[in-house]
């Protein structure tokens, strides 16, 4: 470990999560509804009441139930949302994840927006949980990256946490990460780290990305707190660790997959960051079915 600090992985709440989520839901509803839901408006009475179930169509780790609730509340403030699970819980295929009741028109109009958020975030949390299962070592922390959907970062990083992972820096403002282009601009690892130290010594941990053994040696000599080994296989990671000799924390990034993450974790690194958690996680299959409307009961298949 470096003498000057450790990587400040996020364990507390993300900045403005609930307020920002509400802004995103409002924007998504405006995008979807536009001048009005003409199908629902033609079919459903404004006073009709209904109840619907949100159903898991595959096994998953759920994330985003509070966003689904916000969606329906924004359309009908008297709607009642009852989750049967908490974000981060494993959900089996066929389970009723939540029920929602209120104006039937609000349920139908809000269905797609609520499910879009829920499916996307649950997909991220499910992939995160699977990576952690493959790592099978609580001493190795799984981190996300900034490879997120524009404007959805706070929600996607929330989903990583729901899946059991940790958040790396939120943006460019809350941690130093010297990457290859910074190194090129500075003329090398040592001058890049030196310039950052001159401005931010002892105020934030300094992480530097390296791609070869020469850069590993320079990062250690320069006094980096965290050294990120970029696109190195297990053999190169082990050699790098011998060079670093516990003088810095070590993160591995680039080329990490479900197939190789256990071998990488077995090298003894501190962190593994995976961009795929947020840029490549497939949405899971979730549906909503109306089970009660205008005093009648429907059937769920």
N, C-alpha and C positions, 0 to 999 in steps of 0.2 A: 504494500500500500504506500502511496505517496505520502510524504511528510506534510503536505499542505491541504489534503482534503480527499473527499470521496465524491463519486458521481451522485448528484442529487436526483435520484429517481423519484418520481412523484408518487406519494402515497396518500396525499390529502385530496381534497376536492379540486376538480378542474375549474379554471376561472369562469365564473358566471354561467355555469352549466345550465341551470334551469331557466334563467332569463334568456339566454341565447337560444336554447331549445325552443322556447315559445316563439321567438322571432322567426326561426326556421320553419316551424309548423305553420305560422301565419303566412309566410311566403309560399310554402308548398300548397296550402289551401287556395291561396289567390291564384297560383299557377293552374291548379286543377279545375277550380270552379269558374273562374273568369266572371262572365256576366250572369252566371247562374247554372245550376244543375238542371238542365232542361228535361232530362229523362225522369228523374225523381219528381220534379215539379209537376209533370204531367200525370204521374201515376199515384203519388202518395199525398194524402191529405196533410196539411200543415199541423193538424192537431192529433194525428194518429200516433200512438205509442208503440214501442217495440222493444224487444230484447234480442241480443245476439251473443254468440259464443265465438271466441277467437281460439282456433284449433291448430295444434302442431301437426303438420303432415309428415314430419320426420323427426328423428332424435336431434336434439340441439341443446345448446346453452343459451338461455334467453337473455336478451339485453334490449332495453328500450320500452318497457311496459309503461313507464311514466310518460313517455312521449305519445304513445297511443292514447293514454288517458287525456293528455293535454289536447289532442286533436278533437276528441269528442266534446270536451268541455268548452272549447272555443266555439263550437257549433251549437251547443246546447248546454248552458251553464248548469242546468238542473239534471243533466245526465249522471248516471251512477256507474262507476267503473269498479269492478271487483276482481283484482288479480288473484289467481290461485297459486302463483309462484312469485318469487322475488328475482330481480335481475341477478344473474350469476348462477341461478339454479339450473341443474340438468333437467330437461323435459323430455319425456318419452313420446314417440309418435302416437297420435290419437288423443293426447291429453288436451283438456280444455284449459287453456292458459289463462283466460280471463273471460268474464261476462260483462256486457255493457248494456244498460237500458236507458231509455229516454225517448225523445221524439224520433220516430222511425225515419223521417227524412234526414235528420242529422246523422243517424247511423249509416244510412246508405251513402250519403254524400261524403262522409269522412272515412269510409272504409279503405279506399285505396291509399290515401295519404298515411293513415295509421299503419297499415300493413307494410307499405314501402319502407318506412323507418324501422319498423320492428323486424322485418326480414333482413334488411341490410345490417343492422347492428347485431342481431342474433347470429348472423353468418360470421361476423368478425369475432364475436366472443366464442363461438364454437370452434373456429380455427385456432384461436389463441389457446383454448383448453387442450386441443389435440397436440399442439406443439409442446405444451408443458408436460403432457402425458408422455410424449416421446423423449423429452429431455430427462425426465425421471431423476431429477437431482434438485432439491430445494435450495442448494447453495448457488446454483446458477440462475440468474434472473433473466427472464425473457422480456425484451424491450420492444416497443414500437418505434416508428421513425416519423419523419415529416412527409412521407409519401402517402398523403391522404387526399380525399376528394376535396377540392376547393370549397371553402366555407362550411364543410362538415367535420373539420378536424376535431373540435371539442367533443362531438358526439362519437366519432370513431375511436378516439382515445379513451373515452368513457367505456366503450364496448370492450376494448382491450383489457381494461381494469376489471370489468365484469367477468371476463374469461379467466382472470387470474394473473394476467401479465402486468407489467409496469410501464409507465410512460417515461420516455426519454424527454428531451427538451420539448416544450410546447411549440416554440417558434424561434426566430433568430435573436430574440431579446433576452432569453432567460438562461442561456448557457453558451459557452464557447465551444465550438467544434471546428477545428482547422482542417479543411478538406484539401483535396489535390490542387484545385485551382487557387486556393489561398497560398499554398506552398509555392506554386509556380510564380504567383504574383510577388511573393516575398523573396524569392530566390533560394528557397530551401526550407527544411524543417526548422533548423535552429533559428534563423532570423524570424520566421513566422511566429514561433513560440515566444521568442524574445520580445517582439513588438507587443504581443498580447500581455505578457508579464509586466511590461513597462506600464501599461494602462490599467490592468485589472488584477495585479498581484494581490493574492489572498482574498479577493472579493468573490470570485467564482472559480469553480474547478475548470481546468484547461484540458481539453481533449484534442488529440490530433490523430488524423487518419493516416495510416502508413500502408504501403503496398509491397515493400521489400525489406530485407534485413538491414540494409544501409540506413533506411529511414527509421527502422526500429531503434537502431543504435543512437541515431541523432535525437530521436524523441526522448529517450532515456536521459541522454546527456543534457538536453535542454531543460529538463525538469517538468515534463508534462505529467499531469495528474492521472489521466486516462489515455491509454494507447489503443486505438481502434485498428485491428488487423483486418484489412479489406481484401476480400476474395482470396483468402489463404486456405489451403487444405489442412487436414489434421496434422500432417507431418511438419509443415511450415509453422503452424501455430505452436506446436511443442517446442520447436527450435527457438521461436520468438520468445516464448515464456522463459526459456533458459537465459536468454539475453537480457530480459527485463528484470529477472531476479527479484520480484516483489517490490521493485522501485516505483511501480505504478499499477493501477487497476487495468485490467485488460478486457476489452470488448471485441467481439468478432462480428463482422457484418459482411454481407455480400455473398451470394451463392448458397445461402442457408435454405435447406428444404426439409420437409418431413422425413425424407429418406436419410439425410446425413446429420441431422441436428443432434442425435444422441452421441455420435462419434465426436462431434465438435465439443459438446458439453463434457465429455469424458476427458478432454485435455486439461481441464482445470481452470478454464477462463472464468471471469466474474460475470460477464454479461454476454448475451447473444441478442443482437437486434435483427428484426425481420420485417422488411418493408411489405412483404406479402400479406401480413396480418391485416393491413388496411387497403392495399391497392389490388389485391387479388382474391380476397375471401369471397366465395360465392354466397349470394343471398340464400337463406333457407326457405323452405316451403311452409307458409302459414296461411290459413284461410279464415274468413269470417262468415258465419252462417246465422241468419235471422231465425230464431226458434220460437218467437212469440210476436204477433203483430195484430193490431186491431182486435184484441181479445181472443185471438185464435193461436193455437200452438202448432208450430211446424215440426218437421222431422229432420234430424241430423243423420246423414249417412256416414 
